[in-house]
């Protein structure tokens, strides 16, 4: 599992925010073992006091899931982007399992 955290336009609180983002992405990776790489980009707009987080998760078979969120709080933007990526990965997992079940049913109906 490869986790990449990138900060843009950052200020003094870099290390604590990076550690929190890494911890949150590790939780995402533990829940979905087929995820091979997770990249999170945290952008800070100092003038507007806004944070932007973008999460990109790559699964086996080169399928990517992306989630982008905006908020005034750094930790909440990381949590909401990770939650959105989790929902998308869960949806992909359910769809792939339904496809396997359909194939098995079709094969058993032919026999």
C-alpha positions as CSV (number, residue, x, y, z in Angstrom):
1,X,0.0,0.0,0.0
2,X,1.4,3.3,-1.1
3,X,0.1,6.5,0.6
4,X,1.1,9.9,-0.8
5,X,0.3,13.2,1.0
6,X,0.9,16.4,-0.8
7,X,0.4,19.9,0.8
8,X,0.1,23.0,-1.4
9,X,0.2,26.6,-0.2
10,X,0.9,25.3,3.3
11,X,1.5,27.2,6.5
12,X,3.0,26.3,9.9
13,X,0.8,23.3,10.9
14,X,2.2,21.1,8.1
15,X,3.4,18.0,10.1
16,X,0.3,17.5,12.3
17,X,-2.0,17.8,9.3
18,X,0.1,15.4,7.2
19,X,0.2,12.9,10.0
20,X,-3.6,13.1,10.4
21,X,-4.1,12.7,6.6
22,X,-1.8,9.6,6.6
23,X,-3.6,8.1,9.5
24,X,-7.0,8.6,7.8
25,X,-5.8,7.1,4.5
26,X,-4.4,4.1,6.4
27,X,-7.9,3.5,7.8
28,X,-9.3,3.7,4.2
29,X,-6.6,1.2,3.0
30,X,-7.3,-1.3,5.8
31,X,-11.0,-1.3,5.0
32,X,-10.4,-1.9,1.3
33,X,-7.5,-4.3,0.8
34,X,-7.6,-4.1,-3.0
35,X,-6.6,-0.5,-3.0
36,X,-3.0,-0.3,-4.1
37,X,-2.3,3.5,-3.9
38,X,-3.9,6.4,-2.2
39,X,-2.9,10.0,-2.9
40,X,-4.3,13.0,-1.1
41,X,-3.7,16.6,-2.0
42,X,-4.5,19.3,0.6
43,X,-4.6,22.8,-0.8
44,X,-4.8,25.8,1.6
45,X,-6.3,29.2,0.4
46,X,-5.0,31.7,3.0
47,X,-7.1,34.6,1.7
48,X,-10.4,32.8,1.9
49,X,-9.5,30.7,4.9
50,X,-10.6,27.6,3.0
51,X,-9.1,24.1,2.7
52,X,-9.5,21.7,-0.3
53,X,-8.7,18.0,-0.1
54,X,-8.7,15.7,-3.1
55,X,-8.4,11.9,-2.6
56,X,-7.5,9.6,-5.4
57,X,-7.5,5.8,-4.7
58,X,-6.3,3.3,-7.2
59,X,-7.6,-0.3,-7.1
60,X,-6.3,-3.4,-8.7
61,X,-7.0,-3.3,-12.4
62,X,-6.1,0.5,-12.6
63,X,-9.6,1.7,-11.5
64,X,-9.3,5.1,-9.8
65,X,-11.8,6.8,-7.4
66,X,-11.6,10.5,-6.9
67,X,-13.2,12.7,-4.2
68,X,-12.9,16.4,-3.7
69,X,-14.1,18.5,-0.8
70,X,-14.0,22.1,0.4
71,X,-14.3,23.3,4.0
72,X,-13.1,25.9,6.5
73,X,-11.6,23.2,8.9
74,X,-8.6,21.2,7.8
75,X,-9.5,17.9,9.6
76,X,-13.1,18.0,8.5
77,X,-12.1,18.4,4.9
78,X,-9.8,15.4,5.1
79,X,-12.6,13.4,6.8
80,X,-15.3,14.3,4.4
81,X,-13.1,13.6,1.3
82,X,-12.1,10.2,2.8
83,X,-15.7,9.4,3.6
84,X,-16.7,10.2,0.0
85,X,-13.9,8.0,-1.4
86,X,-15.0,5.2,1.0
87,X,-18.6,5.4,-0.3
88,X,-17.4,5.2,-3.9
89,X,-15.1,2.3,-3.2
90,X,-17.9,0.5,-1.4
91,X,-20.2,1.1,-4.4
92,X,-17.6,-0.3,-6.7
93,X,-17.1,-3.4,-4.5
94,X,-20.9,-4.1,-4.5
95,X,-21.1,-3.7,-8.2
96,X,-18.2,-6.0,-8.8
97,X,-19.7,-8.7,-6.5
98,X,-23.0,-8.5,-8.3
99,X,-21.3,-9.0,-11.6
100,X,-19.6,-12.2,-10.3
101,X,-23.0,-13.5,-9.0
102,X,-24.7,-12.9,-12.3
103,X,-22.0,-14.7,-14.1
104,X,-22.2,-17.7,-11.8
105,X,-26.0,-17.8,-12.1
106,X,-25.8,-17.6,-15.9
107,X,-23.2,-20.5,-16.0
108,X,-25.3,-22.7,-13.7
109,X,-28.5,-22.1,-15.7
110,X,-26.7,-23.4,-18.9
111,X,-25.7,-26.6,-17.2
